[in-house]
Amino acid sequence: MNAFRFASPRHFERFAARATPWFAWASVVFVAAGLVIGLAIAPADALQRDIYRIMFVHVPAAWMSMFIYLVMAAYGALHLAMHTRLSAMMARALAPTGALFTAIALITGALWGKPTWGTWWVWDARLTSELILFFLYVGFIALHAAIDGTRRADRACSVLALIGVVNIPIIYFSVQWWYTLHQGPSLGFGSGVAMEKSMAWGIVVMSAGFWSYAIAVSLARVRVIMRAAERVPAGEAPSRIEERAA
């Protein structure tokens, strides 16, 4: 099938070059529209008044932090099963963006928690498991940088990503499995949340903007990884290449 052409880094690099500007502009449009809906169109909450508007950044960022990790782990599994270079490259490209969204979710959660809960942080199940997710992203990045040899590093990071997947359902279902200070799901079937339509649309549009940003940045980053791989053989570390050249 023609679609399998994109499994080749060489063909995928050309696709990424064409697609990146489109997703970048889409992220600008969606984020701007989401901010307008969240800050100007959506009404104030009956209980939290205007402080709840942090939700329009916090909720999409938290969703993205989990979803990107699942995609990263899927690429890791594909790399282990089929030894595809592009899968490992995409996993590496996604990790920094996932860490960024996790950090945003944690910071905005603290900013939201202080006026509503009276504290910046509590060690409940949702917050603790989200913090563990941030450490998984950082650990993935650090592990790859610490191992000599791209192939060995890719295999080790793929295993780490798959092990860390167990944390995702803990994050998502933690507010249902245990008593927690964190509120339940903001959207979803059976969530029990009655939300005005403009509020829901604000979250959806902002999520589209964050996802478009994640795609654009990851495609741009994977192109950098591909170009670096062309200069350094997959089995060697950059430091060894420099020593041999000297």
Secondary structure by P-SEA (a helix, b strand, c coil): ccccccccaaaaaaaaaaaaaaaaaaaaaaaaaaaaaacccccccccccccccccccaaaaaaaaaaaaaaaaaaaaaaaacccaaaaaaaaaaaaaaaaaaaaaaaaaaaaaaaaccccccccaaaaaaaaaaaaaaaaaaaaaacccaaaaaaaaaaaaaaaccaaaaaaacccccccccccccccccccccccaaaaaaaaaaaaaaaaaaaaaaaaaaaaaaaaaaaccccccaaaaaaaac
